[in-house]
């Protein structure tokens, strides 16, 4: 079928060239033709040439339209909603789509290296997204690279001095603690009695935060942001091409693919998250403990 299409396209191309040649020949012949033929040839030559050129342009547009339809069909079959060139190039458009997905989701999973911008309380560009992550009615799971593991040190070495480990540590010691504290604040009517609660009641109250954090120690292979109806995935790598400056982050350069929930891509990356989650270390109690201390100190200053 492909060979037949190529043969048909070659025949059309040859035909258009022949029509163009006839038009050009008519114009050239008119230069030396008798006067009564000259006007005719000068009129018909450009007309024939324009027909050939116009037909070729129309055929190219038709072929381009078919290719666009095929590409759209392939993307739909793969369950791909959208493809963003990269987090670096499409930060605003990507943030807008993810914010919309987050606002209507009850469960949110984040798998990556550091997520510093997403959880940094001083980053105004992610404020709207962060406020949604602070909502205790949304079940939030975060999986970060262990800053003390070999994979974290290897990534920092490849980036020649980029603050990979510092970024992870900042999220763990600041961003995620602030997130837990914000969720506690929004459950203030329940957390006020934590000190007086028995162990079982205390666990029930803390469980209502819907907040869990793990750290993993394997080489990162993808950033995954999963919402109820779609999933965003960016491939990670351990190479540093020349386009990345010394000391620059090797992330944010690869395309970000958005998958529908019913797609194979969504299911595979969801399974990847779950598999890694089961083999990682739960540090949720430690972070919540720090968050409670933060709130206690803030209350004592009032």
KOLTIBA-285751 format. One record per residue (C-alpha): residue in three letters; x, y, z negated; residue number from 1. Coordinates in pm, whole numbers, plus 50000, padded with zeros to 5 digits. Example, Ala and Ser with C-alpha at 12.3 -4.5 7.8 and 13.67 -1.06 7.14 Angstrom:
2
+--------+-------+-------+-------+-----+
! residu !     u !     v !     w ! num !
+--------+-------+-------+-------+-----+
!    ALA ! 51230 ! 49550 ! 49220 !   1 !
!    SER ! 51367 ! 49894 ! 49286 !   2 !
+--------+-------+-------+-------+-----+
This chain:
302
+--------+-------+-------+-------+-----+
! residu !     u !     v !     w ! num !
+--------+-------+-------+-------+-----+
!    UNK ! 50000 ! 50000 ! 50000 !   1 !
!    UNK ! 50282 ! 50238 ! 49911 !   2 !
!    UNK ! 50461 ! 50159 ! 50241 !   3 !
!    UNK ! 50142 ! 50226 ! 50437 !   4 !
!    UNK ! 50100 ! 50564 ! 50263 !   5 !
!    UNK ! 50458 ! 50659 ! 50343 !   6 !
!    UNK ! 50413 ! 50551 ! 50709 !   7 !
!    UNK ! 50090 ! 50756 ! 50736 !   8 !
!    UNK ! 50261 ! 51060 ! 50585 !   9 !
!    UNK ! 50552 ! 51027 ! 50831 !  10 !
!    UNK ! 50311 ! 51013 ! 51126 !  11 !
!    UNK ! 50129 ! 51326 ! 51005 !  12 !
!    UNK ! 50457 ! 51507 ! 50956 !  13 !
!    UNK ! 50570 ! 51416 ! 51310 !  14 !
!    UNK ! 50237 ! 51529 ! 51452 !  15 !
!    UNK ! 50259 ! 51867 ! 51278 !  16 !
!    UNK ! 50614 ! 51916 ! 51406 !  17 !
!    UNK ! 50495 ! 51833 ! 51758 !  18 !
!    UNK ! 50215 ! 52090 ! 51735 !  19 !
!    UNK ! 50463 ! 52351 ! 51606 !  20 !
!    UNK ! 50702 ! 52266 ! 51890 !  21 !
!    UNK ! 50424 ! 52308 ! 52147 !  22 !
!    UNK ! 50342 ! 52652 ! 52007 !  23 !
!    UNK ! 50704 ! 52763 ! 52007 !  24 !
!    UNK ! 50751 ! 52626 ! 52363 !  25 !
!    UNK ! 50451 ! 52826 ! 52481 !  26 !
!    UNK ! 50598 ! 53146 ! 52335 !  27 !
!    UNK ! 50943 ! 53085 ! 52489 !  28 !
!    UNK ! 50793 ! 52995 ! 52827 !  29 !
!    UNK ! 50590 ! 53317 ! 52823 !  30 !
!    UNK ! 50911 ! 53522 ! 52825 !  31 !
!    UNK ! 50983 ! 53426 ! 53185 !  32 !
!    UNK ! 50631 ! 53350 ! 53307 !  33 !
!    UNK ! 50438 ! 53553 ! 53563 !  34 !
!    UNK ! 50246 ! 53845 ! 53416 !  35 !
!    UNK ! 49905 ! 53678 ! 53438 !  36 !
!    UNK ! 50042 ! 53376 ! 53245 !  37 !
!    UNK ! 50249 ! 53574 ! 52998 !  38 !
!    UNK ! 49953 ! 53720 ! 52808 !  39 !
!    UNK ! 49790 ! 53378 ! 52788 !  40 !
!    UNK ! 50104 ! 53201 ! 52662 !  41 !
!    UNK ! 50182 ! 53478 ! 52409 !  42 !
!    UNK ! 49827 ! 53444 ! 52276 !  43 !
!    UNK ! 49803 ! 53065 ! 52267 !  44 !
!    UNK ! 50161 ! 52999 ! 52141 !  45 !
!    UNK ! 50133 ! 53167 ! 51798 !  46 !
!    UNK ! 49783 ! 53021 ! 51760 !  47 !
!    UNK ! 49908 ! 52666 ! 51814 !  48 !
!    UNK ! 50203 ! 52725 ! 51579 !  49 !
!    UNK ! 49977 ! 52864 ! 51306 !  50 !
!    UNK ! 49748 ! 52560 ! 51339 !  51 !
!    UNK ! 50044 ! 52329 ! 51291 !  52 !
!    UNK ! 50180 ! 52520 ! 50991 !  53 !
!    UNK ! 49837 ! 52561 ! 50829 !  54 !
!    UNK ! 49760 ! 52191 ! 50873 !  55 !
!    UNK ! 50090 ! 52096 ! 50714 !  56 !
!    UNK ! 50028 ! 52327 ! 50417 !  57 !
!    UNK ! 49678 ! 52181 ! 50373 !  58 !
!    UNK ! 49820 ! 51828 ! 50380 !  59 !
!    UNK ! 50085 ! 51916 ! 50122 !  60 !
!    UNK ! 49818 ! 52066 ! 49895 !  61 !
!    UNK ! 49606 ! 51755 ! 49939 !  62 !
!    UNK ! 49901 ! 51531 ! 49848 !  63 !
!    UNK ! 49980 ! 51751 ! 49546 !  64 !
!    UNK ! 49617 ! 51732 ! 49434 !  65 !
!    UNK ! 49621 ! 51352 ! 49461 !  66 !
!    UNK ! 49944 ! 51338 ! 49262 !  67 !
!    UNK ! 49792 ! 51560 ! 48993 !  68 !
!    UNK ! 49486 ! 51334 ! 48976 !  69 !
!    UNK ! 49709 ! 51025 ! 48946 !  70 !
!    UNK ! 49917 ! 51187 ! 48672 !  71 !
!    UNK ! 49603 ! 51291 ! 48482 !  72 !
!    UNK ! 49469 ! 50937 ! 48514 !  73 !
!    UNK ! 49795 ! 50787 ! 48383 !  74 !
!    UNK ! 49802 ! 51024 ! 48086 !  75 !
!    UNK ! 49441 ! 50938 ! 48004 !  76 !
!    UNK ! 49511 ! 50565 ! 48028 !  77 !
!    UNK ! 49807 ! 50610 ! 47792 !  78 !
!    UNK ! 49585 ! 50800 ! 47548 !  79 !
!    UNK ! 49800 ! 51113 ! 47575 !  80 !
!    UNK ! 49607 ! 51430 ! 47493 !  81 !
!    UNK ! 49894 ! 51669 ! 47557 !  82 !
!    UNK ! 50271 ! 51690 ! 47592 !  83 !
!    UNK ! 50460 ! 51990 ! 47450 !  84 !
!    UNK ! 50807 ! 52058 ! 47600 !  85 !
!    UNK ! 50962 ! 52071 ! 47252 !  86 !
!    UNK ! 50910 ! 52217 ! 46906 !  87 !
!    UNK ! 51170 ! 52478 ! 46996 !  88 !
!    UNK ! 50999 ! 52590 ! 47318 !  89 !
!    UNK ! 50635 ! 52540 ! 47218 !  90 !
!    UNK ! 50635 ! 52628 ! 46849 !  91 !
!    UNK ! 50336 ! 52865 ! 46861 !  92 !
!    UNK ! 50115 ! 52650 ! 47085 !  93 !
!    UNK ! 50203 ! 52334 ! 46893 !  94 !
!    UNK ! 50142 ! 52499 ! 46555 !  95 !
!    UNK ! 49800 ! 52620 ! 46670 !  96 !
!    UNK ! 49690 ! 52273 ! 46784 !  97 !
!    UNK ! 49825 ! 52103 ! 46470 !  98 !
!    UNK ! 49654 ! 52361 ! 46248 !  99 !
!    UNK ! 49321 ! 52285 ! 46417 ! 100 !
!    UNK ! 49376 ! 51909 ! 46375 ! 101 !
!    UNK ! 49478 ! 51952 ! 46011 ! 102 !
!    UNK ! 49172 ! 52164 ! 45926 ! 103 !
!    UNK ! 48932 ! 51885 ! 46027 ! 104 !
!    UNK ! 49132 ! 51592 ! 45884 ! 105 !
!    UNK ! 49084 ! 51422 ! 45551 ! 106 !
!    UNK ! 49404 ! 51216 ! 45573 ! 107 !
!    UNK ! 49744 ! 51355 ! 45673 ! 108 !
!    UNK ! 50070 ! 51163 ! 45709 ! 109 !
!    UNK ! 50406 ! 51336 ! 45761 ! 110 !
!    UNK ! 50720 ! 51139 ! 45849 ! 111 !
!    UNK ! 51043 ! 51319 ! 45929 ! 112 !
!    UNK ! 51378 ! 51438 ! 45802 ! 113 !
!    UNK ! 51312 ! 51748 ! 45590 ! 114 !
!    UNK ! 50992 ! 51940 ! 45685 ! 115 !
!    UNK ! 51151 ! 52246 ! 45528 ! 116 !
!    UNK ! 50950 ! 52506 ! 45724 ! 117 !
!    UNK ! 50620 ! 52330 ! 45662 ! 118 !
!    UNK ! 50665 ! 52329 ! 45283 ! 119 !
!    UNK ! 50879 ! 52639 ! 45227 ! 120 !
!    UNK ! 50659 ! 52882 ! 45025 ! 121 !
!    UNK ! 50851 ! 53179 ! 45167 ! 122 !
!    UNK ! 50794 ! 53087 ! 45534 ! 123 !
!    UNK ! 50507 ! 53304 ! 45655 ! 124 !
!    UNK ! 50483 ! 53129 ! 45994 ! 125 !
!    UNK ! 50358 ! 52807 ! 45831 ! 126 !
!    UNK ! 50142 ! 52967 ! 45559 ! 127 !
!    UNK ! 49805 ! 52869 ! 45711 ! 128 !
!    UNK ! 49914 ! 52509 ! 45763 ! 129 !
!    UNK ! 50063 ! 52492 ! 45414 ! 130 !
!    UNK ! 49742 ! 52615 ! 45251 ! 131 !
!    UNK ! 49560 ! 52321 ! 45408 ! 132 !
!    UNK ! 49824 ! 52085 ! 45268 ! 133 !
!    UNK ! 49760 ! 52237 ! 44924 ! 134 !
!    UNK ! 49397 ! 52122 ! 44936 ! 135 !
!    UNK ! 49354 ! 51821 ! 44698 ! 136 !
!    UNK ! 49054 ! 51692 ! 44892 ! 137 !
!    UNK ! 49292 ! 51604 ! 45175 ! 138 !
!    UNK ! 49490 ! 51282 ! 45120 ! 139 !
!    UNK ! 49853 ! 51372 ! 45189 ! 140 !
!    UNK ! 50146 ! 51133 ! 45229 ! 141 !
!    UNK ! 50496 ! 51264 ! 45299 ! 142 !
!    UNK ! 50796 ! 51050 ! 45389 ! 143 !
!    UNK ! 51138 ! 51221 ! 45398 ! 144 !
!    UNK ! 51493 ! 51103 ! 45457 ! 145 !
!    UNK ! 51677 ! 51034 ! 45131 ! 146 !
!    UNK ! 51933 ! 51318 ! 45105 ! 147 !
!    UNK ! 52180 ! 51087 ! 44930 ! 148 !
!    UNK ! 52172 ! 50804 ! 45185 ! 149 !
!    UNK ! 52429 ! 50724 ! 45456 ! 150 !
!    UNK ! 52186 ! 50815 ! 45737 ! 151 !
!    UNK ! 52152 ! 51170 ! 45600 ! 152 !
!    UNK ! 52530 ! 51214 ! 45578 ! 153 !
!    UNK ! 52572 ! 51074 ! 45929 ! 154 !
!    UNK ! 52313 ! 51315 ! 46070 ! 155 !
!    UNK ! 52482 ! 51612 ! 45901 ! 156 !
!    UNK ! 52820 ! 51505 ! 46041 ! 157 !
!    UNK ! 52679 ! 51481 ! 46395 ! 158 !
!    UNK ! 52539 ! 51832 ! 46361 ! 159 !
!    UNK ! 52883 ! 51958 ! 46252 ! 160 !
!    UNK ! 52779 ! 52143 ! 45939 ! 161 !
!    UNK ! 52407 ! 52198 ! 45977 ! 162 !
!    UNK ! 52238 ! 52202 ! 45635 ! 163 !
!    UNK ! 52044 ! 51878 ! 45685 ! 164 !
!    UNK ! 52096 ! 51752 ! 45331 ! 165 !
!    UNK ! 52034 ! 52097 ! 45181 ! 166 !
!    UNK ! 51708 ! 52126 ! 45378 ! 167 !
!    UNK ! 51584 ! 51790 ! 45247 ! 168 !
!    UNK ! 51689 ! 51877 ! 44894 ! 169 !
!    UNK ! 51511 ! 52214 ! 44919 ! 170 !
!    UNK ! 51187 ! 52047 ! 45023 ! 171 !
!    UNK ! 51213 ! 51793 ! 44742 ! 172 !
!    UNK ! 51314 ! 52039 ! 44469 ! 173 !
!    UNK ! 51099 ! 52329 ! 44577 ! 174 !
!    UNK ! 50846 ! 52291 ! 44860 ! 175 !
!    UNK ! 50685 ! 51964 ! 44753 ! 176 !
!    UNK ! 50680 ! 52062 ! 44385 ! 177 !
!    UNK ! 50502 ! 52386 ! 44476 ! 178 !
!    UNK ! 50261 ! 52179 ! 44687 ! 179 !
!    UNK ! 50185 ! 51947 ! 44395 ! 180 !
!    UNK ! 50144 ! 52245 ! 44160 ! 181 !
!    UNK ! 49904 ! 52414 ! 44403 ! 182 !
!    UNK ! 49694 ! 52098 ! 44415 ! 183 !
!    UNK ! 49696 ! 52083 ! 44036 ! 184 !
!    UNK ! 49586 ! 52447 ! 44019 ! 185 !
!    UNK ! 49290 ! 52369 ! 44242 ! 186 !
!    UNK ! 49195 ! 52092 ! 44003 ! 187 !
!    UNK ! 49249 ! 52316 ! 43700 ! 188 !
!    UNK ! 48919 ! 52219 ! 43538 ! 189 !
!    UNK ! 49044 ! 51860 ! 43520 ! 190 !
!    UNK ! 49417 ! 51909 ! 43465 ! 191 !
!    UNK ! 49358 ! 52138 ! 43166 ! 192 !
!    UNK ! 49292 ! 51829 ! 42952 ! 193 !
!    UNK ! 49590 ! 51626 ! 43077 ! 194 !
!    UNK ! 49784 ! 51664 ! 42751 ! 195 !
!    UNK ! 49493 ! 51525 ! 42551 ! 196 !
!    UNK ! 49400 ! 51248 ! 42795 ! 197 !
!    UNK ! 49481 ! 50882 ! 42736 ! 198 !
!    UNK ! 49701 ! 50700 ! 42983 ! 199 !
!    UNK ! 49419 ! 50564 ! 43198 ! 200 !
!    UNK ! 49239 ! 50898 ! 43219 ! 201 !
!    UNK ! 49563 ! 51076 ! 43297 ! 202 !
!    UNK ! 49633 ! 50839 ! 43585 ! 203 !
!    UNK ! 49282 ! 50892 ! 43721 ! 204 !
!    UNK ! 49326 ! 51270 ! 43713 ! 205 !
!    UNK ! 49665 ! 51256 ! 43882 ! 206 !
!    UNK ! 49529 ! 51016 ! 44142 ! 207 !
!    UNK ! 49267 ! 51275 ! 44235 ! 208 !
!    UNK ! 49553 ! 51494 ! 44363 ! 209 !
!    UNK ! 49564 ! 51265 ! 44670 ! 210 !
!    UNK ! 49936 ! 51337 ! 44692 ! 211 !
!    UNK ! 50216 ! 51085 ! 44753 ! 212 !
!    UNK ! 50582 ! 51129 ! 44849 ! 213 !
!    UNK ! 50837 ! 50865 ! 44947 ! 214 !
!    UNK ! 51200 ! 50882 ! 45061 ! 215 !
!    UNK ! 51354 ! 50634 ! 45307 ! 216 !
!    UNK ! 51718 ! 50550 ! 45378 ! 217 !
!    UNK ! 51717 ! 50421 ! 45737 ! 218 !
!    UNK ! 51822 ! 50614 ! 46050 ! 219 !
!    UNK ! 51533 ! 50845 ! 46150 ! 220 !
!    UNK ! 51384 ! 50744 ! 46486 ! 221 !
!    UNK ! 51082 ! 50974 ! 46511 ! 222 !
!    UNK ! 50897 ! 51262 ! 46356 ! 223 !
!    UNK ! 50535 ! 51158 ! 46310 ! 224 !
!    UNK ! 50249 ! 51388 ! 46209 ! 225 !
!    UNK ! 49926 ! 51190 ! 46186 ! 226 !
!    UNK ! 49578 ! 51338 ! 46153 ! 227 !
!    UNK ! 49236 ! 51173 ! 46163 ! 228 !
!    UNK ! 49181 ! 51205 ! 46538 ! 229 !
!    UNK ! 49529 ! 51239 ! 46687 ! 230 !
!    UNK ! 49898 ! 51184 ! 46620 ! 231 !
!    UNK ! 50203 ! 51391 ! 46718 ! 232 !
!    UNK ! 50533 ! 51217 ! 46783 ! 233 !
!    UNK ! 50882 ! 51345 ! 46862 ! 234 !
!    UNK ! 51166 ! 51104 ! 46932 ! 235 !
!    UNK ! 51473 ! 51144 ! 46713 ! 236 !
!    UNK ! 51827 ! 51062 ! 46824 ! 237 !
!    UNK ! 52181 ! 51065 ! 46686 ! 238 !
!    UNK ! 52356 ! 51224 ! 46983 ! 239 !
!    UNK ! 52445 ! 51593 ! 47008 ! 240 !
!    UNK ! 52459 ! 51713 ! 47372 ! 241 !
!    UNK ! 52656 ! 52026 ! 47457 ! 242 !
!    UNK ! 52338 ! 52236 ! 47470 ! 243 !
!    UNK ! 52320 ! 52214 ! 47089 ! 244 !
!    UNK ! 52564 ! 52460 ! 46928 ! 245 !
!    UNK ! 52803 ! 52347 ! 46659 ! 246 !
!    UNK ! 52619 ! 52354 ! 46328 ! 247 !
!    UNK ! 52280 ! 52347 ! 46505 ! 248 !
!    UNK ! 51997 ! 52108 ! 46432 ! 249 !
!    UNK ! 51973 ! 51821 ! 46684 ! 250 !
!    UNK ! 51596 ! 51805 ! 46630 ! 251 !
!    UNK ! 51327 ! 52017 ! 46801 ! 252 !
!    UNK ! 51463 ! 51961 ! 47154 ! 253 !
!    UNK ! 51265 ! 51653 ! 47261 ! 254 !
!    UNK ! 50906 ! 51661 ! 47394 ! 255 !
!    UNK ! 50624 ! 51624 ! 47141 ! 256 !
!    UNK ! 50348 ! 51387 ! 47254 ! 257 !
!    UNK ! 49995 ! 51408 ! 47116 ! 258 !
!    UNK ! 49811 ! 51071 ! 47120 ! 259 !
!    UNK ! 49441 ! 51001 ! 47079 ! 260 !
!    UNK ! 49341 ! 50780 ! 46786 ! 261 !
!    UNK ! 49223 ! 50501 ! 47017 ! 262 !
!    UNK ! 49555 ! 50488 ! 47205 ! 263 !
!    UNK ! 49831 ! 50230 ! 47183 ! 264 !
!    UNK ! 50082 ! 50507 ! 47108 ! 265 !
!    UNK ! 49880 ! 50616 ! 46803 ! 266 !
!    UNK ! 49854 ! 50259 ! 46674 ! 267 !
!    UNK ! 50224 ! 50184 ! 46721 ! 268 !
!    UNK ! 50341 ! 50503 ! 46547 ! 269 !
!    UNK ! 50083 ! 50453 ! 46272 ! 270 !
!    UNK ! 50224 ! 50102 ! 46220 ! 271 !
!    UNK ! 50577 ! 50247 ! 46220 ! 272 !
!    UNK ! 50478 ! 50490 ! 45945 ! 273 !
!    UNK ! 50313 ! 50220 ! 45735 ! 274 !
!    UNK ! 50605 ! 49979 ! 45773 ! 275 !
!    UNK ! 50858 ! 50241 ! 45669 ! 276 !
!    UNK ! 50630 ! 50357 ! 45387 ! 277 !
!    UNK ! 50623 ! 50008 ! 45234 ! 278 !
!    UNK ! 51005 ! 49987 ! 45241 ! 279 !
!    UNK ! 51071 ! 50335 ! 45097 ! 280 !
!    UNK ! 51100 ! 50471 ! 44742 ! 281 !
!    UNK ! 50805 ! 50636 ! 44566 ! 282 !
!    UNK ! 50912 ! 50960 ! 44395 ! 283 !
!    UNK ! 50560 ! 51098 ! 44343 ! 284 !
!    UNK ! 50560 ! 51075 ! 43960 ! 285 !
!    UNK ! 50886 ! 51271 ! 43940 ! 286 !
!    UNK ! 50755 ! 51552 ! 44163 ! 287 !
!    UNK ! 50425 ! 51576 ! 43977 ! 288 !
!    UNK ! 50616 ! 51588 ! 43649 ! 289 !
!    UNK ! 50817 ! 51886 ! 43776 ! 290 !
!    UNK ! 50496 ! 52048 ! 43901 ! 291 !
!    UNK ! 50337 ! 52016 ! 43557 ! 292 !
!    UNK ! 50647 ! 52174 ! 43400 ! 293 !
!    UNK ! 50626 ! 52459 ! 43652 ! 294 !
!    UNK ! 50263 ! 52525 ! 43563 ! 295 !
!    UNK ! 50334 ! 52502 ! 43191 ! 296 !
!    UNK ! 50612 ! 52760 ! 43215 ! 297 !
!    UNK ! 50393 ! 52988 ! 43427 ! 298 !
!    UNK ! 50109 ! 52965 ! 43173 ! 299 !
!    UNK ! 50344 ! 53038 ! 42880 ! 300 !
!    UNK ! 50446 ! 53367 ! 43041 ! 301 !
!    UNK ! 50089 ! 53495 ! 43054 ! 302 !
+--------+-------+-------+-------+-----+
